[in-house]
Amino acid sequence: MQTDTDSSLTCVMFMNTLGLSILVDALKSSAYFLNGSNGIKIRRYNYSVGSSSVAFIQGTGLELMLQTYHMEYDADELRTNFFSLFHKREYIQS
């Protein structure tokens, strides 16, 4: 039998997993969009999804997502480190 603490913990774990999945998916789509395919063609890749993911990371979507899922990450640090990996300084907001 589950107690209130168990159900609360389950809810927190579910929300954390969901939030991390969204973050990872946005980072992966953005990485592919920024880095290009390196000559590999993927038929099912949608460039509008990639550009939307970049906008999500660059804009306020990242902060809103982190707040919604109560994730203790620094959005500016994530953004700066992500775009620095691809040498895309023009995306980094000062």
ABEGO torsion letter per residue (X at the ends): XBBAAAAAAAAAAAAAAAAAAAAAAAAAAAAAAAAEAGGBBBAABBAAAAAAAAAAAABAAAAAAAAAAGBBBBAAAAAAAAAAAAGBAAABBX
